[in-house]
Amino acid sequence: MKKLVLAAALGIGILLALPSCEDDAGDGCMYCYIRVTDVDGTVLDEGTPEEYCGADLDDIDGDYTTDAEGNTSEWICDAAYKK
């Protein structure tokens, strides 16, 4: 019986020592939104910041495109930015 209690206590101790996924939820994440500007740099539209993490953040951070009219759509990311 003592071995069972000791094993259970040891198991619970190990589980408590392991890091939780929720503890790291904000690490490596940023708030990003799209900003559209015209040829002169005038802001035409800005999206609502949303949180992006990991591979999703890597895919968009600093990415931009320019259309035929010269309007530029650019992803703006900031670790603490909330609009």
C-alpha positions, 0 to 999 in steps of 0.5 A: 500500500505504501508503494502505491501511495508513493508511486501516485505521489511521485506521478502527481509531482512529475505532472505538476513539474511539466510545463503547461501548453497554456503557460506558453500561449503568448510566447512568440505571438504578435498582433498583426493587421493589414494596412493598405496605402496608395502610391503616395503613402496615404493610408486607405484602409487598416484591418483589425489586429489579430493574434498570430503565432508560430508558422502563421506569424512567420508566413505573414510578418513583413509580407507585402504586395503591390497591385497594378494601381500602385496600392500596397497591402502590408502586414504590420505586426507588433508584440503588444499592439491592440487596436 
